[in-house]
Amino acid sequence: MLDSRTISLVRAGFKSVLAAEDGPAHLAQSFYAQLFVENPDFRSLFPASMDQQRDHFVRALAYVFDNLDKDERIEPFLRQLGRDHRKHGVDGSHFRAGASALIAAFRNFVGNEVWTDEVEVAWHETLALLTDNMAVAADSDELPPYWGATIVEHQRVLDDLAIIRLQLDEGVHYYPGQYVSVQIPQRPKLWRYLSPAIPCNPQGELEFHVRRVSGGWVSPAMVTESVVGGRWAISPPLGGLQVDRNIPEDVLMIAGGTGLAPLRAQIMDMARRSRNPRVHLFTSGIYPRDLYDAQTLWQLSLSNPWLTVVPVTEEYENPWWHCGPTPELPSGMHHQLHGSIGKVVTQFGSWADRQIQISGSPSMVRTTLYALRKVGTPMSHVQHDPL
């Protein structure tokens, strides 16, 4: 357990990085350069392009430093992070080497005037705690670092969105709401996080909803090049979005685009039970075309009266360049609302009496959190995966 002074010093240092122009990118570049200088053999563990890796690294640091005083959040996250890195061939010794490189990178970033003896001790204590958690988890996990899976169906529901179903070689247990890392043969060493859109099942079936990201390295290949019979690698599950059934509060779920997947999986799992809390699901996109799963959600709401589905789009019409079919909203479904998802949701109040989950792009999650804070929503009620 870190004391408040140590946490304050580390947070203040990292905030100075975030506040500087190109600070996060500079810190990440310096960290990996230092890491590879000290450990040249580590370079082969990483992909040729490091842009996405650096971005993930900074996001993970931000989440860790924000939650240093919350053991119930940070310890499970660190253990998951340690286990997840096994897919790269990483073990405990790699994490401890990484701590040394990060301290050197941060010292170079802030300069000697800011890097006092007290600051150095704070960073050493903090990173020792973090790396020990990750190293122990990585070295003690008995599961394989990943499993093989075969594509059994590839459905192109929009020109830039595909529903991909796979059959795992062996069963992998995950909780609805969790996510996994995925590697495809077209992009070796480039792992991407995807959330299963269906609950875990004995047959070892998975379903992913994949949106092609413009300029992305992996998602375009997933959407346009995946074929039945293709082989993917799937890592052990991560994350912890879940409905707490031990408290009496109802549930608000807010989905942006394919961020619907982990919320959908939880709703499908809840539908197996006879008693559930009330769930309001706001499913959103920029254009009407983005409400691609409206029929499935409508069918779920018809057979589960505790579920209310509200469709939301920022625009009234599809873009001029969209020439494919637009999913139609079922007759009888809640009428479509318009505006940014955060503003639409908060028009109904603060939802302070609900368990709240948000899932979507990092920008969608950030703007929705901001809208909820403005109307007084307790942030302790809100769950989202690390950005």
WOBEL-V157024 format. One record per helix or strand of 2 or more residues. SS is the DSSP state (~ for helix, > for strand). FROM is the first residue (numbers start at 1). TO is the last residue. If there is no record, write none. Layout:
# WOBEL-V157024
ss/from/to
SS/FROM/TO
SS/FROM/TO
This chain:
# WOBEL-V157024
ss/from/to
~/4/19
~/23/38
~/40/45
~/51/66
~/71/88
~/92/110
~/117/140
>/146/158
>/161/168
>/179/184
~/185/187
>/192/194
>/205/211
~/219/225
>/231/235
>/250/256
~/257/270
>/279/285
~/288/290
~/294/303
>/307/313
>/337/338
~/341/346
>/354/359
~/362/374
~/379/381
>/382/383
